């Protein structure tokens, strides 16, 4: 007594591959997000006024992207630089390093090491202010 049905159940084929792909993307997203959150710290930075500038002009050491060192615009070798650094330390002059954006990080680190070896205790890094 079949009441109008012609067969048993009809099977429906669903492709769940896109669903699995989306789920894997969510898993990857949450794993990466959790890794970044664990390494961060919630810190409130202090506010303050910038340090007062000294009345004398700082000596500007420039490192070009071609690894050239300029002392107040004059190109110098490392051997010529050392006596000038010693004179600046004796006069208690402020030294500011202006590294080109494309200069190698190692060049800036080497210059800072040379300054430290000559007795310079504090060096400022010049940067371009942005809005």
N, C-alpha and C positions, 0 to 999 in steps of 0.2 A: 503494500500500500504506500505507494509513493505519491505524495500529495504535491505534485507539480515539480519536484526537484528531479533533476536529471542526473544525478551522480552524487558523489560524496562531496567532500570539502574541496574547495579550489585552493591551491597553494599560491601564495604571493611571494615573489622574489624581490627582496629589497637589497640594494647595494649599499652596505654600510661603510664602505671604504672611505668616502669623504668625511663621515662622522669620526672615524678612527683617526684620520689625519688631523682634524681639528682638535681632538682630544690630546693627541701627542703634542701639538703646538702649545696648548694650554699648559701641559705638564712642563715643557721646556721653559715657557715663560715664567711659571711660578718657581721653578728651581733656580733660574738665573736671578730673579727678583729676590728670593730669599738669600742668595749668596751675597748680593750687594747690600742688603739691609743688615746682615750680621756684621759687616766690616765697617759700618758707619757709626758715628757717635753723635748724639744730640748735644751740641755745644752752643752756648750763647757767648759770642765774642764781646770783649769789652769795647767800650767807646772811649775816644779820647781825641785830644788835639794832636795834630802832627807836630813833630819836634821842631823847635825853633831853629831857623837856619842861621848859620854863622854869618858874620858880616863879610868874611873873605870868601872869594869865589873858590869853589872846589876845583881840584885838578881833574880834568876829564880824560880818562883813558878809553879809547875807542877800539873795538875789535870789529874789523870788517868781515864780510862774508868770505873774503879771500884770505883770512887768517892774518891780516896785517894789523899791527898795533900802532895806534896813533896817540901821541902825547900832546894834548891841546892842539890837535890838527896836524902835528908833525910826525911823519912816519919814522919809527925807530925799530932797531933790532933789540932782542932781549938783552944783549951785552950793553947797549947804550941806555937801556931802560933802568938797569939796576942802580947806577949812580944817581939818576934823577929821583928814583924812589927813596934812596937814602937821604937825599937833600930834603925831600918832602916830609919825611918822618922827622928830620931834625927841626923843620919849621912848624911841625904839628899841623900840616895842611890836610884838609879833607880830600879824599880820593873817591871819585865816582866812575864806575865802569859803565860804558854805553856800548853794549854788544848789539850788533846788527841782528835783526830777526832771523836771518838765514845763516848766522855764524854758528860754527860747531860748538856744542856744549863743552867739549873737551878743551877748546881754546880758552873759553871763559874760566874754566876750572884751573887750567895751567896758569893763567894770569893771576888768579886769586892765590894760588899756591906760591907764586913768585913774590907777590905782595906780602903774604904772611911770613915768608922766609926772610924778608927784609925788615920786619918789625912792624908792619902795618897791622893794627889791631881791628880796625873797623873800615869796611868798604861799603859804599852805597851802590846800588844798581839803578841805572836810569831806565825809565820806561815811559812810553807814551800814554798820556791820560786819555781815557775814552769816555764818551757820553752815551 
